[in-house]
Amino acid sequence: MKMQAQDFLAMKAVKPIAMLTAYTCPVARGLEKAGIPVILVGDTVGMVEMGFESTRDVTIEHMEYHIGAVRRGAPDTHIIGDLPYNTDRNPEIALVNARRLIAAGADSVKLEGPKVDVIEHLVSQGIPVVGHTGLTPQTAKNFAKVGRTESDAKRIKEESVAIQKAGAFMLVLEHIPYELANVITATLAVPTIGIGAGPNCDGQVLVINDALGLGDYWPPFSKQYAHVSQSILEVAKLFSKEVESMEFPNNIIQFSSSGKR
Ligand code: KIV
């Protein structure tokens, strides 16, 4: 059964929440089959799938396209859709765009930073919101860890409290010192989901391409559970060799007469 905001709230301090990003139908299908309770269609899609230098190039139309694909692959999984850069610049514009993501298949939306008025407005209109603080890539100058100075840590903690107070049901903490994540996790009633924020958050999220080893750059806090880039290379080389030697398609089973695989 698809989980909703209250189910994730009930998991806090009871069961760690495993979140992965997905951008395509077959990957989403695999995550749902594996029992992943929540999929984030993040604007990281711009960097890891579309080849952009920054998430700032992602548009609302890109997000609608990817959310639709993920929903078709994972009909029974909670999907969070990221509001891309500048689409949440004020409460009214954010509402229009959040509704587009919901119509595309998202169950909730995520937005970066302490945009308290925007979160309040979306929640008041019945849209569940996930917050995101610490490193916020849409506006960050680089991907260095944040919150290392006392004043920065204080700011991030205050932002976290404000985001919860505004009505967010979950908070992503990205690339902050572990001790700061621990303090925020202990302070908030809503679950925290860490990415580069240490082991004591209420859950963890990874970018699926990083977890699959499908890329040429992995953040230091990520883990490669597979080496899909290497498999692509091997498959492409083998295919090319077999076509040139005419071994393929002579050695494969034919399609059935129905045309189905
Ligand atoms: O866009 C994204 O995938 C994210 C995660 C890195 C948390 O925001």
Residues whose N, C-alpha, C, O or C-beta is under 5 A from the ligand:
A	BS01	KIV	T21 G42 D43 T44 V172 I195
